[in-house]
Amino acid sequence: MAAKKRKSTSDGGRLVVSKHKKAFRDFEIVDRVEAGLVLKGSEVKSIREGSVNLKDSYIRPLRGELFLVGC
Protein backbone atom coordinates (compact mmCIF):
# COMPACT_ATOMS: atom_id res chain seq x y z
CA MET A 1 0.00 0.00 0.00
CA ALA A 2 1.43 3.36 -1.01
CA ALA A 3 1.88 6.03 1.61
CA LYS A 4 -0.32 9.11 1.36
CA LYS A 5 1.34 12.34 0.34
CA ARG A 6 1.19 14.99 3.02
CA LYS A 7 0.00 18.41 1.98
CA SER A 8 2.62 21.10 2.33
CA THR A 9 2.31 23.57 5.15
CA SER A 10 3.01 27.27 5.18
CA ASP A 11 2.56 30.20 7.53
CA GLY A 12 4.34 28.71 10.53
CA GLY A 13 3.14 25.12 10.16
CA ARG A 14 -0.52 25.85 9.36
CA LEU A 15 -2.11 23.88 6.54
CA VAL A 16 -3.52 25.97 3.71
CA VAL A 17 -6.47 24.05 2.24
CA SER A 18 -7.62 26.57 -0.36
CA LYS A 19 -6.81 29.96 -1.85
CA HIS A 20 -8.81 32.22 -4.14
CA LYS A 21 -5.95 32.61 -6.61
CA LYS A 22 -7.72 34.82 -9.14
CA ALA A 23 -8.81 37.33 -6.49
CA PHE A 24 -5.40 39.01 -6.48
CA ARG A 25 -5.42 39.26 -10.27
CA ASP A 26 -9.05 40.27 -10.86
CA PHE A 27 -9.69 42.57 -7.89
CA GLU A 28 -7.99 45.28 -5.86
CA ILE A 29 -7.33 43.75 -2.44
CA VAL A 30 -7.59 46.62 0.06
CA ASP A 31 -7.33 44.69 3.34
CA ARG A 32 -6.50 41.15 4.32
CA VAL A 33 -8.30 39.33 7.16
CA GLU A 34 -7.49 35.91 8.58
CA ALA A 35 -10.52 34.05 9.91
CA GLY A 36 -11.71 30.64 11.02
CA LEU A 37 -14.72 28.73 9.72
CA VAL A 38 -17.37 26.58 11.36
CA LEU A 39 -17.78 23.44 9.26
CA LYS A 40 -20.43 20.74 9.49
CA GLY A 41 -20.86 17.26 8.00
CA SER A 42 -20.15 17.10 4.27
CA GLU A 43 -18.12 20.34 4.39
CA VAL A 44 -15.50 18.64 6.57
CA LYS A 45 -15.47 15.61 4.27
CA SER A 46 -14.92 17.82 1.20
CA ILE A 47 -11.93 19.54 2.80
CA ARG A 48 -10.39 16.21 3.81
CA GLU A 49 -10.76 15.01 0.21
CA GLY A 50 -9.18 18.23 -1.07
CA SER A 51 -12.21 19.36 -3.08
CA VAL A 52 -12.54 22.95 -1.86
CA ASN A 53 -13.69 25.55 -4.39
CA LEU A 54 -13.68 29.28 -3.62
CA LYS A 55 -14.33 30.41 -7.21
CA ASP A 56 -16.97 33.17 -7.32
CA SER A 57 -16.97 33.47 -3.52
CA TYR A 58 -16.56 36.69 -1.56
CA ILE A 59 -16.79 38.12 1.97
CA ARG A 60 -19.73 40.28 3.05
CA PRO A 61 -19.55 42.29 6.31
CA LEU A 62 -22.74 42.29 8.40
CA ARG A 63 -23.13 43.70 11.95
CA GLY A 64 -19.43 43.49 12.76
CA GLU A 65 -18.98 39.95 11.38
CA LEU A 66 -17.69 38.67 8.03
CA PHE A 67 -19.66 36.07 6.08
CA LEU A 68 -18.34 33.92 3.23
CA VAL A 69 -20.87 34.03 0.37
CA GLY A 70 -21.09 31.99 -2.82
CA CYS A 71 -19.02 28.95 -1.98
C-alpha positions in Angstrom: 0.0 0.0 0.0 1.4 3.4 -1.0 1.9 6.0 1.6 -0.3 9.1 1.4 1.3 12.3 0.3 1.2 15.0 3.0 0.0 18.4 2.0 2.6 21.1 2.3 2.3 23.6 5.2 3.0 27.3 5.2 2.6 30.2 7.5 4.3 28.7 10.5 3.1 25.1 10.2 -0.5 25.8 9.4 -2.1 23.9 6.5 -3.5 26.0 3.7 -6.5 24.1 2.2 -7.6 26.6 -0.4 -6.8 30.0 -1.9 -8.8 32.2 -4.1 -5.9 32.6 -6.6 -7.7 34.8 -9.1 -8.8 37.3 -6.5 -5.4 39.0 -6.5 -5.4 39.3 -10.3 -9.0 40.3 -10.9 -9.7 42.6 -7.9 -8.0 45.3 -5.9 -7.3 43.8 -2.4 -7.6 46.6 0.1 -7.3 44.7 3.3 -6.5 41.1 4.3 -8.3 39.3 7.2 -7.5 35.9 8.6 -10.5 34.0 9.9 -11.7 30.6 11.0 -14.7 28.7 9.7 -17.4 26.6 11.4 -17.8 23.4 9.3 -20.4 20.7 9.5 -20.9 17.3 8.0 -20.2 17.1 4.3 -18.1 20.3 4.4 -15.5 18.6 6.6 -15.5 15.6 4.3 -14.9 17.8 1.2 -11.9 19.5 2.8 -10.4 16.2 3.8 -10.8 15.0 0.2 -9.2 18.2 -1.1 -12.2 19.4 -3.1 -12.5 22.9 -1.9 -13.7 25.6 -4.4 -13.7 29.3 -3.6 -14.3 30.4 -7.2 -17.0 33.2 -7.3 -17.0 33.5 -3.5 -16.6 36.7 -1.6 -16.8 38.1 2.0 -19.7 40.3 3.0 -19.6 42.3 6.3 -22.7 42.3 8.4 -23.1 43.7 11.9 -19.4 43.5 12.8 -19.0 39.9 11.4 -17.7 38.7 8.0 -19.7 36.1 6.1 -18.3 33.9 3.2 -20.9 34.0 0.4 -21.1 32.0 -2.8 -19.0 29.0 -2.0 
